[in-house]
Amino acid sequence: MQQDIIFPSGTVSYFFQSSVRELLQLYAREHVVFVTDEHIASLHPYIFNERNVLLLPSGESSKSIENIAMLADRLLGMEATRRTVLIGVGGGVITDITGFLASVYMRGVRFGFVPTSLLAMVDAAIGGKNGVNLGLHKNILGTIRQPEFILYDTQLLQTLPEEEWSNGFAEIIKYACLFDTALFDELAANTLSYYMNNAVALDGVVQRCVGWKNKVVAEDEQEKSIRKLLNFGHTMAHAIENLYAIPHGKAVAIGMVVAVTISEDMGFIEHGISLKLKELLQRYKLPTDIRIDTGSVMEILKMDKKRNGDAIDYILLAKIGSPVIQSIPLMVIEKALSAYESNH
């Protein structure tokens, strides 16, 4: 099922309930270069056999500017031109790298994604943000450029360990908290194993989340206003993800708990919502706390892209389904983190 979404910078074709084999036929006559990691290549060799492939080690450490330079050099060795199509097959790390590389190689070549993780399907692959890390600063170098297509083959998820399913549901829960009380209730009524074993229900949730993100991005592609809402849970997540080497979804889960706690402390939301959120996160086997060092976290937060002077645009909740963008002084965040640290 194809759905074309128009953004200010271009149109993206979404292929839902599709197969990678269809993609291989669609681009059979193009000069295609695949970008993937060693783990994905070993799980799905039929995608890459006898094709041009840029292969990377698995993991967040691959998202570096040094790797971008190395990959660009390899593209030159393959005689890749502006007519080349880069196809990123993998999770959020691979889609970020592919989009960034395609944005800067020869000032821009066509690219598309085949997300292989649930997190990438509902979030990382969507929206046109492409970035790499600089030390502990996540996605500090990046571009906003839309892919030509995103293909959804949920059969690829069958190779995921349960932990990666949980990581994906952190982002799904994020959308429910921000925009969709009905989805929040649906998630509360079901379990992780239900969606892992129910393809129809899973497809429905995936398309629902894609719809929410596309609606926001189409209205504010450059993140000047409402797109900031999608950072719910991510301000803290980006600070702790690299610092403590935990998966993105788990970091987002903790970040959402911190954001809702700040919402309560500042009087934006009635007490009890944080408990409701924690129960839902735990239902999907996600963490709700972590031991942190406030000083170390604050050093990273001070360089957050959303910082404005001595404050950061933080996403809070007024209630489930009703987010608030609030400029919060760094000293208030530090006080909240110190209280969080002392309770853990």
C-alpha positions in Angstrom: 0.0 0.0 0.0 1.6 3.3 -1.2 0.9 6.6 0.5 2.6 9.8 -0.7 3.1 12.6 1.9 4.0 16.1 0.8 6.5 18.1 2.9 7.8 21.6 2.2 11.1 20.1 0.9 9.6 17.2 -1.1 7.4 14.2 -1.3 8.0 10.9 0.5 6.4 7.7 -0.7 5.5 5.4 2.1 5.1 1.7 1.2 3.2 0.0 4.0 2.7 -3.8 4.3 5.3 -4.2 1.7 8.3 -6.5 1.0 11.9 -5.7 0.5 11.8 -8.0 -2.6 9.4 -5.4 -4.2 12.0 -2.7 -3.6 14.7 -4.7 -5.2 12.6 -5.0 -8.3 11.6 -1.3 -8.3 15.2 -0.1 -8.2 16.7 -3.0 -10.3 17.9 -0.7 -13.0 19.2 2.1 -10.8 22.7 2.6 -9.5 21.9 1.6 -6.0 24.3 1.5 -3.0 23.0 -0.1 0.2 24.1 1.1 3.6 23.7 -1.3 6.5 25.6 -2.8 9.5 27.2 -6.1 10.0 24.4 -7.5 12.1 21.6 -6.7 9.6 23.7 -8.0 6.7 24.1 -11.3 8.5 20.4 -11.6 9.3 19.1 -10.7 5.8 21.9 -11.6 3.3 19.4 -12.0 0.4 19.0 -8.2 0.3 22.7 -7.5 -0.2 24.0 -10.4 -2.3 25.9 -9.2 -5.4 25.1 -5.6 -4.7 27.1 -2.5 -3.8 27.1 -2.3 0.0 28.6 0.2 2.5 29.0 -2.0 5.6 29.4 -0.5 9.1 29.9 -2.0 12.6 26.7 -2.2 14.6 25.9 0.4 17.2 25.8 4.1 18.1 29.5 4.5 17.8 29.2 4.3 14.0 27.4 7.7 13.9 30.6 9.8 13.6 31.8 12.4 11.1 34.9 10.2 10.6 32.7 7.4 9.3 30.9 9.8 7.0 34.2 10.8 5.4 35.2 7.2 5.1 31.9 6.2 3.4 32.1 9.2 1.1 35.6 8.0 0.0 34.2 4.5 -0.6 31.4 6.0 -2.7 34.0 7.7 -4.8 35.8 4.4 -5.2 32.5 2.9 -6.5 32.2 5.8 -8.9 28.9 6.9 -7.4 27.4 10.0 -9.0 24.5 12.3 -8.4 22.3 9.6 -10.1 23.2 7.1 -7.4 20.5 6.1 -4.9 21.5 5.3 -1.3 19.3 2.8 0.5 19.7 2.5 4.2 18.6 -0.8 5.6 18.7 -1.0 9.4 17.7 0.8 12.6 17.9 4.4 13.6 21.7 4.5 13.4 21.8 3.4 9.8 18.9 5.7 8.7 20.7 8.7 10.3 24.0 7.8 8.7 22.4 7.2 5.3 20.4 10.4 5.3 23.4 12.5 6.4 25.7 10.9 3.8 23.2 11.3 1.0 22.6 15.0 2.0 26.3 15.9 1.7 27.8 13.6 -0.9 28.1 15.7 -4.1 25.8 18.2 -2.4 22.9 15.7 -2.3 21.9 12.3 -3.9 18.6 10.4 -3.7 18.1 8.1 -0.8 15.5 5.9 0.9 15.0 3.7 4.0 14.1 0.2 4.8 13.8 0.4 8.6 14.4 -2.9 10.3 13.6 -2.0 13.9 10.3 -0.9 15.4 11.9 2.3 16.7 13.1 3.2 13.3 9.7 2.4 11.7 7.7 4.7 14.0 10.2 7.4 14.6 13.9 7.5 13.5 13.3 7.0 9.8 10.5 9.6 9.6 10.7 13.3 9.3 13.9 14.1 7.4 16.3 14.6 10.3 19.7 13.0 9.7 22.5 13.4 12.1 25.8 12.1 13.5 27.3 12.5 17.0 30.3 14.5 18.1 31.7 12.9 21.2 28.9 12.6 23.8 26.8 15.2 22.0 24.1 13.3 20.1 23.1 14.4 16.5 24.9 17.7 17.0 25.9 17.6 13.3 23.0 17.0 10.9 20.7 18.0 8.1 16.9 18.1 7.4 16.3 16.4 4.1 13.5 14.0 3.2 14.1 10.5 1.8 12.5 9.5 -1.5 10.8 6.6 0.1 10.4 4.5 3.3 9.4 0.9 2.9 7.7 -1.0 5.7 8.3 -4.8 5.8 7.2 -5.8 9.3 8.5 -9.4 8.6 11.9 -7.9 9.2 10.9 -7.4 12.8 10.7 -11.1 13.5 14.4 -11.2 14.0 14.4 -8.6 16.7 15.0 -9.6 20.3 12.4 -8.6 22.8 14.5 -5.7 24.1 14.4 -4.0 20.7 10.6 -4.3 20.6 10.5 -2.6 24.0 12.7 0.2 22.7 10.3 0.8 19.8 7.3 1.0 22.2 9.0 3.8 24.1 8.4 6.0 21.0 4.9 4.6 20.5 4.1 5.5 24.1 5.6 9.0 23.4 3.0 9.6 20.6 0.2 8.4 22.9 1.3 10.8 25.6 1.5 13.7 23.2 -1.5 13.3 20.9 -3.6 10.2 21.3 -5.4 9.3 24.5 -7.2 6.4 22.7 -3.8 4.9 21.8 -2.7 5.3 25.4 -5.7 3.4 26.6 -5.2 0.7 23.9 -1.6 0.2 24.9 -2.7 0.0 28.6 -5.2 -2.8 27.7 -2.6 -4.9 25.8 0.9 -6.2 26.2 4.2 -6.4 24.4 3.7 -10.0 23.4 0.2 -9.1 22.0 1.8 -6.8 19.4 4.7 -9.1 18.8 2.3 -11.8 17.7 -0.5 -9.8 16.1 0.6 -8.4 12.7 -2.7 -6.6 12.1 -2.6 -4.8 15.4 1.1 -4.0 15.0 0.5 -2.6 11.5 -2.3 -0.4 12.8 -0.2 1.1 15.6 2.8 1.7 13.3 0.7 3.5 10.7 -1.0 5.5 13.4 2.4 6.7 14.8 3.7 7.5 11.3 0.5 9.5 10.7 1.1 11.6 13.9 4.7 12.3 13.1 4.0 13.2 9.5 1.2 15.6 10.5 3.5 17.5 12.8 6.5 17.5 10.4 4.4 18.6 7.4 3.3 21.6 9.4 6.8 22.5 10.9 9.5 20.7 9.0 12.3 22.9 10.3 11.3 22.6 13.9 10.5 26.2 14.5 7.3 25.5 16.6 5.2 22.4 17.0 7.8 19.9 15.8 9.5 20.6 19.1 6.8 18.6 20.7 8.3 15.4 19.3 11.2 16.0 21.7 9.1 14.8 24.6 11.4 12.6 26.7 14.3 13.2 24.4 16.0 16.2 26.0 17.0 14.0 29.0 17.3 10.9 26.8 20.0 12.5 24.6 22.0 13.5 27.7 21.9 10.0 29.3 21.9 7.8 26.2 25.6 8.2 25.3 26.7 9.1 28.8 25.5 5.8 30.3 25.5 3.7 27.1 21.9 2.7 27.2 19.6 2.0 24.2 17.6 5.0 22.8 14.2 3.6 23.7 15.2 3.0 27.3 16.6 6.5 27.5 13.4 8.0 26.1 11.4 6.1 28.7 13.4 7.6 31.5 13.3 11.0 29.8 9.5 10.9 29.7 9.3 10.1 33.4 11.6 13.0 34.2 9.6 15.3 32.0 6.3 14.3 33.6 7.9 14.7 37.1 8.9 18.2 36.2 5.4 18.8 34.8 4.0 17.9 38.2 6.5 19.9 40.2 5.7 23.0 38.1 2.0 22.5 38.4 1.3 21.8 34.8 -0.3 18.4 35.4 -2.2 16.8 38.2 -0.3 14.4 40.5 -0.8 10.8 39.6 -0.1 11.0 35.8 3.6 10.1 36.4 2.5 6.9 38.1 0.1 6.1 35.2 3.0 6.6 32.8 5.4 4.5 34.8 2.9 1.6 34.9 2.5 1.7 31.1 6.3 1.8 30.5 6.8 -1.1 32.9 4.0 -3.0 31.1 6.2 -2.8 27.9 9.3 -3.8 29.9 10.9 -0.3 29.8 12.8 1.2 32.7 11.5 4.2 34.7 14.6 5.2 36.6 18.4 5.1 36.4 21.2 6.2 38.6 22.6 9.5 37.3 25.2 12.0 38.2 23.5 15.4 37.9 26.7 17.3 37.2 27.6 15.1 34.2 24.1 15.2 32.8 23.9 19.0 33.1 27.2 19.4 31.2 25.7 17.7 28.2 22.3 19.5 28.6 24.1 22.9 28.5 25.0 22.1 24.8 21.5 20.9 23.9 20.3 22.2 20.5 17.1 23.6 22.1 19.0 25.7 24.6 18.2 29.4 24.5 20.4 31.4 26.9 20.1 30.0 30.4 16.9 28.0 29.6 15.9 25.0 27.4 12.6 24.5 25.6 11.3 21.5 27.5 8.3 19.4 26.5 5.9 19.0 29.4 2.4 17.6 29.7 -0.8 19.3 30.8 -2.5 15.9 30.6 -2.2 12.8 28.5 -2.8 14.0 24.9 -2.0 17.7 25.7 1.7 18.7 25.5 3.2 22.0 26.5 6.4 23.7 25.2 7.9 25.4 28.2 11.2 27.4 28.5 12.7 26.1 31.7 15.8 27.6 33.3 18.8 25.3 33.6 18.8 25.8 37.3 15.3 24.5 37.6 16.2 21.4 35.6 19.3 20.9 37.7 17.2 21.1 40.9 14.8 18.5 39.5 17.6 16.2 38.5 19.2 16.5 41.9 15.9 15.5 43.6 15.7 12.6 41.1 19.2 11.5 41.8 18.7 11.6 45.6 15.6 9.3 45.2 17.5 6.7 43.2 
